[in-house]
Amino acid sequence: MATTASTTAPVSLTSVTLEVADVDAATAFYRDFGVEAYVRLQECEAPADGFRGFTLALTVSGPATVDGFVGAAMDAGATVLKPATKSLWGYGGVVRAPDGTIWKIATSAKKDTGPATREIDDFVLLLGVEDVKATKQFYVERGLSVTKSFGGKYAEFAPGAGPVKLALYKRRGLAKDLGVTDDGTGAHHIVVNGTGASFTDLDGFVWEGGK
């Protein structure tokens, strides 16, 4: 399926809202983790089980910075799903926050070229979807611009004026990459905040416009 260009106004992601059972506890965790500027929190009691279909990813400068963020998350109560380690593409690890949100912290660098920092180069919302091509076209029609695309496996969009990047991955592939099974059910427990109109995408992820 060809990806056609959109004639609508460009859409930007401004932030993400995590729906959590305990807002005070989550606020403390994300402050200690060091990502409180990137997320909003709201209380939600909707049931969910297992993989929620997305991850939030931090791209940082080097392995020492990855270790710093992973260590901060663990000290604040996170569970390690995949210990930080070297791979063909760089260095990274995966943790699950106490509220259930899965975070991936990674760098393309295999060696440090400077001291560890607490700086985040890119903040990415990675959605696990059933049909990458169809969902990519859905977002193009709503004003997002594709910057990377690998067939029906992966797509990445330009962040526009917002600080959050959006990317798509096959749901099963994303779960495998994170070290979990893909058999979760129930609420995603995330709301995407952005410019433009409000809508729900093909996999049930909710966008609130005008943010």
Disulfide bonds with the S-S distance in Angstrom:
none
